[in-house]
Amino acid sequence: MTPHTAIVLFNLGGPDDLGSVEPFLINLFQDREIIQLPGGPALQPWVARLIAKMRGPSVRDNYRRIGGGSPQLRLTREQAAALETRLNDTLPDEFRVFIAMRYSRPSSNDALTAIAAAGIRRIVTLTLFPHWSKATTGSSRSEFERALREWPDRFDVSHIEYYADHPLYLDALADTVRDAWGEIPSSRRARTVLLFSAHGLPQRFIDEGDPYVAHIDATRFGVLERLDLPNRQLLAFQSRTGPVKWIGPGTEEVLIELGEEGVSDVLVIPLSFVSEHIETLYEVDMLFADVARRAGITGYFRPAALNSHPLFIEALTALVREHLHLSDSRPRTRTHTELASVSVA
């Protein structure tokens, strides 16, 4: 039977191997909607190639340290498979789940080609960036809409664009933090600082009305409410590059300041990342851990990324159900109370 609905997962993408690093960087730096390089639109592709050539060796070395490539596609495929199974187990429709990476393959055009071949008309895009930003979901949707122009009147498309405050997403994230909390020796928990670390964003995006920081705060406070811990908590931003002003403070700078204050234990909680990739496996686990040690922080902990955590897959399933106004048609085991409505576009 032909599936009735295609779900397209938006994600950033990454180089699958070391040879793919420079092509990935070129795709990233060519995105003028996000990065406006000197010389204007005509020169941006040339400048992007120059930057990729210059940065390629150091970026390749970072990927080499985490196994020779990004695990994001593999993990996104696992999320897609788990979501497809859960949707077809619980909803009165037939679903297929596809992937559209922004800066690597499979692309939006790859996804649309596969959906057309499957004979599906209805598409729901579902971002894997819980917090909306022009730099993430906004860019992915723009690319998807450009690809759609090659398929005029072929598809009926709608979008789920953020879920920063969805209770099941917050439940899933809080569950990973509780697991990490359980790994901290009980004698050290009282003095452990909770340091939330979100991906950075150029300040001009926020000045132009981007809701990203507000969404990050909604997630942070939702997790804190669930944890109900008296510990000190802070928010910082990572992955900030380039000669523009970024939102802050930076995660590295905060770790140094905490060390100078005499803090000995920190639980770094990555936000805005739903799977393990370079920002967690290298930046948080290696770069920031080294900064913390040099600052005198001896206890350094972090939760695992959501990946295919059952509650996260349940959250994605609920988002689709709520978006399409569908009710469960088959029995299932529930572990958490679900939200009656959610903010989606």
C-alpha positions as CSV (number, residue, x, y, z in Angstrom):
1,M,0.0,0.0,0.0
2,T,1.3,3.5,-0.9
3,P,2.0,5.5,2.3
4,H,-0.2,8.5,2.7
5,T,2.3,10.9,4.4
6,A,6.0,11.5,4.1
7,I,7.8,13.0,7.1
8,V,11.0,14.9,6.2
9,L,13.5,15.4,9.0
10,F,15.6,18.5,8.6
11,N,19.1,18.4,9.9
12,L,22.4,20.2,9.4
13,G,24.5,17.3,8.0
14,G,28.2,16.7,8.2
15,P,31.1,15.1,6.5
16,D,30.8,11.3,6.5
17,D,34.6,10.9,6.1
18,L,37.7,13.1,6.1
19,G,37.6,13.5,2.3
20,S,34.1,15.1,2.6
21,V,35.3,17.8,5.0
22,E,36.1,20.5,2.4
23,P,33.0,20.0,0.3
24,F,30.9,20.3,3.5
25,L,32.7,23.5,4.5
26,I,32.1,24.9,1.0
27,N,28.4,24.2,1.2
28,L,28.3,25.8,4.6
29,F,30.2,29.0,3.7
30,Q,28.3,29.4,0.4
31,D,25.0,29.9,2.3
32,R,24.7,33.7,2.0
33,E,21.5,33.7,3.9
34,I,23.5,32.8,7.0
35,I,27.1,33.9,6.3
36,Q,27.7,37.1,4.2
37,L,31.3,36.9,3.1
38,P,33.2,39.9,1.7
39,G,32.9,40.6,-2.0
40,G,29.1,40.1,-2.3
41,P,27.1,37.3,-3.8
42,A,29.1,36.9,-6.9
43,L,32.4,36.3,-5.0
44,Q,30.9,34.2,-2.2
45,P,31.4,30.8,-3.8
46,W,35.1,31.6,-4.5
47,V,35.7,33.0,-1.0
48,A,33.9,30.0,0.5
49,R,36.3,27.6,-1.4
50,L,39.3,29.6,-0.1
51,I,38.1,29.5,3.5
52,A,37.3,25.7,3.2
53,K,40.9,25.1,1.8
54,M,42.4,27.1,4.7
55,R,40.3,25.6,7.5
56,G,40.2,22.1,6.0
57,P,43.3,20.7,7.7
58,S,42.3,21.8,11.3
59,V,38.7,20.7,10.8
60,R,39.8,17.3,9.4
61,D,41.9,16.8,12.4
62,N,38.9,17.5,14.7
63,Y,36.9,14.9,12.8
64,R,39.8,12.5,12.9
65,R,39.8,12.7,16.7
66,I,36.1,11.6,16.8
67,G,36.5,8.6,14.5
68,G,37.1,10.0,11.0
69,G,33.8,11.7,10.2
70,S,30.5,12.9,11.5
71,P,28.1,10.3,13.0
72,Q,25.1,12.6,12.4
73,L,23.8,10.9,9.3
74,R,23.9,7.4,10.9
75,L,22.2,8.7,14.0
76,T,19.6,10.6,12.0
77,R,18.8,7.5,10.0
78,E,18.3,5.7,13.3
79,Q,16.0,8.4,14.5
80,A,14.1,8.3,11.2
81,A,13.7,4.5,11.4
82,A,12.5,4.7,15.0
83,L,10.0,7.5,14.2
84,E,8.6,5.6,11.2
85,T,8.0,2.5,13.3
86,R,6.4,4.5,16.1
87,L,4.2,6.5,13.7
88,N,2.9,3.4,11.9
89,D,2.4,1.6,15.2
90,T,0.2,4.3,16.7
91,L,-1.6,6.4,14.0
92,P,-4.3,5.7,11.5
93,D,-2.2,6.5,8.5
94,E,0.8,5.1,6.6
95,F,4.0,7.0,7.0
96,R,7.5,7.1,5.5
97,V,10.3,9.1,7.0
98,F,12.9,10.8,4.9
99,I,16.0,13.0,5.6
100,A,17.0,16.3,4.2
101,M,20.4,17.5,5.3
102,R,21.2,21.2,4.7
103,Y,24.9,21.0,3.8
104,S,25.5,17.3,2.9
105,R,23.6,14.4,1.4
106,P,20.8,13.3,1.3
107,S,19.7,16.8,0.3
108,S,16.2,18.3,0.0
109,N,16.1,17.4,-3.6
110,D,17.2,13.8,-2.8
111,A,14.3,13.6,-0.3
112,L,11.7,15.0,-2.8
113,T,12.9,12.6,-5.5
114,A,12.5,9.7,-3.2
115,I,9.1,10.9,-2.0
116,A,7.9,11.3,-5.6
117,A,9.1,7.8,-6.5
118,A,7.1,6.4,-3.5
119,G,4.0,8.0,-4.9
120,I,3.4,10.2,-1.8
121,R,1.7,13.6,-2.1
122,R,1.4,14.9,1.5
123,I,4.7,16.0,3.2
124,V,5.3,17.2,6.7
125,T,8.7,18.6,7.4
126,L,9.9,18.1,11.0
127,T,13.0,19.9,12.1
128,L,15.6,18.3,14.3
129,F,16.5,21.8,15.6
130,P,14.1,22.2,18.5
131,H,14.8,26.0,18.8
132,W,13.9,28.0,15.7
133,S,16.6,30.1,14.1
134,K,17.1,31.6,10.7
135,A,20.5,29.8,10.7
136,T,19.0,26.3,11.2
137,T,15.4,25.5,10.5
138,G,15.0,28.8,8.5
139,S,17.8,27.9,6.2
140,S,16.7,24.3,5.8
141,R,13.2,25.4,4.9
142,S,14.5,27.9,2.4
143,E,16.5,25.2,0.7
144,F,13.6,22.8,0.8
145,E,11.3,25.4,-0.9
146,R,13.9,26.0,-3.5
147,A,13.9,22.3,-4.3
148,L,10.1,22.3,-4.4
149,R,10.2,24.6,-7.3
150,E,11.3,21.7,-9.4
151,W,8.1,19.9,-8.5
152,P,5.3,22.5,-9.1
153,D,1.9,21.4,-7.7
154,R,3.2,17.9,-7.0
155,F,3.2,18.0,-3.2
156,D,1.0,19.2,-0.3
157,V,3.5,20.5,2.3
158,S,3.2,21.7,5.9
159,H,5.9,22.3,8.5
160,I,6.7,21.6,12.2
161,E,9.3,24.3,12.9
162,Y,10.1,24.2,16.6
163,Y,9.2,22.5,19.9
164,A,11.4,24.1,22.5
165,D,8.7,23.8,25.2
166,H,7.1,20.6,24.2
167,P,6.6,18.5,27.4
168,L,7.8,15.2,25.9
169,Y,10.9,16.8,24.5
170,L,11.6,18.4,27.8
171,D,11.0,15.0,29.6
172,A,13.5,13.3,27.3
173,L,16.2,16.0,27.8
174,A,15.6,16.0,31.6
175,D,15.9,12.2,31.6
176,T,19.4,12.3,30.0
177,V,20.5,14.9,32.6
178,R,19.2,12.7,35.4
179,D,21.3,9.8,34.1
180,A,24.4,12.0,34.0
181,W,23.5,13.3,37.5
182,G,23.5,9.7,38.7
183,E,27.1,9.3,37.5
184,I,28.3,12.2,39.7
185,P,29.6,10.9,43.1
186,S,27.0,11.8,45.7
187,S,29.6,13.6,47.8
188,R,30.1,16.1,44.9
189,R,26.6,16.7,43.7
190,A,25.8,19.6,46.1
191,R,28.7,21.7,44.7
192,T,28.2,20.8,41.0
193,V,27.3,23.7,38.7
194,L,24.9,23.1,35.9
195,L,26.3,24.8,32.8
196,F,23.8,24.8,29.8
197,S,25.7,25.2,26.6
198,A,23.8,26.1,23.4
199,H,25.1,26.6,19.9
200,G,26.1,30.2,19.3
201,L,24.4,32.6,16.9
202,P,25.5,36.0,15.5
203,Q,24.1,38.8,17.5
204,R,22.6,40.5,14.4
205,F,20.2,37.6,14.1
206,I,18.8,38.3,17.5
207,D,18.7,42.0,16.8
208,E,16.6,41.3,13.7
209,G,14.1,39.4,15.8
210,D,15.3,35.8,15.7
211,P,13.6,33.9,18.6
212,Y,16.4,31.4,19.2
213,V,17.5,32.7,22.6
214,A,13.9,32.8,23.9
215,H,13.5,29.3,22.7
216,I,16.7,28.2,24.4
217,D,15.5,29.7,27.7
218,A,12.1,27.9,27.4
219,T,14.0,24.6,27.1
220,R,16.4,25.5,29.9
221,F,13.7,26.5,32.4
222,G,11.6,23.5,31.4
223,V,14.4,21.1,32.2
224,L,15.2,22.9,35.4
225,E,11.6,22.6,36.5
226,R,11.7,18.9,35.9
227,L,15.1,18.4,37.7
228,D,14.1,20.5,40.7
229,L,17.7,20.8,41.8
230,P,19.0,23.7,44.1
231,N,22.3,23.9,42.3
232,R,23.6,27.0,40.6
233,Q,22.9,27.0,36.9
234,L,24.3,29.1,34.0
235,L,23.8,29.5,30.3
236,A,26.6,29.9,27.7
237,F,27.1,29.5,24.0
238,Q,29.6,27.4,22.0
239,S,30.7,27.0,18.4
240,R,31.3,30.7,17.8
241,T,33.5,31.4,14.8
242,G,34.3,34.3,12.5
243,P,34.9,38.0,12.9
244,V,31.3,39.0,13.8
245,K,29.7,39.7,17.2
246,W,28.2,36.6,18.7
247,I,25.7,36.1,21.5
248,G,27.4,35.2,24.7
249,P,29.0,34.5,27.1
250,G,31.1,31.8,25.5
251,T,31.2,28.3,27.1
252,E,35.0,28.3,27.3
253,E,35.1,31.7,29.0
254,V,32.5,30.6,31.6
255,L,34.5,27.4,32.4
256,I,37.6,29.5,33.0
257,E,35.7,31.9,35.2
258,L,34.2,29.0,37.2
259,G,37.7,27.6,37.7
260,E,38.9,31.0,39.0
261,E,36.0,31.1,41.4
262,G,37.1,27.7,42.8
263,V,34.4,25.6,41.4
264,S,35.5,22.0,41.1
265,D,32.6,20.2,39.5
266,V,30.5,21.1,36.4
267,L,27.8,19.3,34.6
268,V,27.8,20.6,31.0
269,I,24.4,20.2,29.4
270,P,24.5,20.7,25.6
271,L,21.3,22.3,24.3
272,S,20.1,22.5,20.7
273,F,21.8,19.2,19.8
274,V,19.6,16.2,19.4
275,S,22.3,13.8,18.4
276,E,26.0,13.3,18.9
277,H,28.2,15.1,16.5
278,I,31.3,17.3,16.3
279,E,30.0,19.9,18.8
280,T,29.5,17.3,21.5
281,L,32.1,14.7,20.8
282,Y,34.9,17.1,20.1
283,E,34.0,20.5,21.3
284,V,32.3,19.5,24.6
285,D,34.1,16.2,25.4
286,M,37.6,17.2,24.3
287,L,38.1,20.9,23.9
288,F,36.0,22.2,26.8
289,A,37.0,19.3,29.0
290,D,40.7,20.3,28.5
291,V,39.8,24.0,29.3
292,A,38.0,22.9,32.4
293,R,41.0,20.8,33.6
294,R,43.4,23.6,33.0
295,A,41.0,25.9,35.0
296,G,41.2,23.6,38.0
297,I,37.8,21.9,37.5
298,T,38.4,18.2,38.4
299,G,34.8,16.9,38.0
300,Y,33.6,17.3,34.4
301,F,30.4,15.6,33.4
302,R,27.8,15.8,30.5
303,P,24.6,13.9,29.6
304,A,24.5,11.8,26.4
305,A,22.7,13.4,23.4
306,L,19.1,12.4,22.8
307,N,19.8,10.3,19.7
308,S,17.0,7.7,19.6
309,H,16.0,8.1,23.2
310,P,12.5,6.5,23.5
311,L,11.0,9.7,25.0
312,F,12.5,11.8,22.2
313,I,11.0,9.5,19.5
314,E,7.7,9.7,21.4
315,A,8.0,13.5,21.4
316,L,8.5,13.5,17.6
317,T,5.5,11.2,17.2
318,A,3.4,13.5,19.3
319,L,4.4,16.5,17.2
320,V,3.3,14.8,14.0
321,R,0.0,13.6,15.6
322,E,-0.8,17.0,17.0
323,H,0.1,18.7,13.7
324,L,-2.1,16.5,11.7
325,H,-4.8,16.4,14.3
326,L,-4.7,12.6,14.5
327,S,-5.6,10.4,17.4
328,D,-4.0,7.2,18.5
329,S,-5.7,4.3,16.8
330,R,-3.8,1.4,18.4
331,P,-2.9,0.6,22.0
332,R,0.5,1.6,23.3
333,T,2.2,2.0,26.6
334,R,2.5,5.6,27.8
335,T,5.2,6.7,30.2
336,H,4.5,10.4,30.5
337,T,1.5,12.7,30.2
338,E,1.3,14.2,26.8
339,L,0.5,17.8,25.9
340,A,-2.9,18.7,24.4
341,S,-1.4,21.3,22.1
342,V,2.0,22.5,21.0
343,S,3.3,25.6,19.2
344,V,4.1,24.5,15.7
345,A,4.0,26.3,12.4
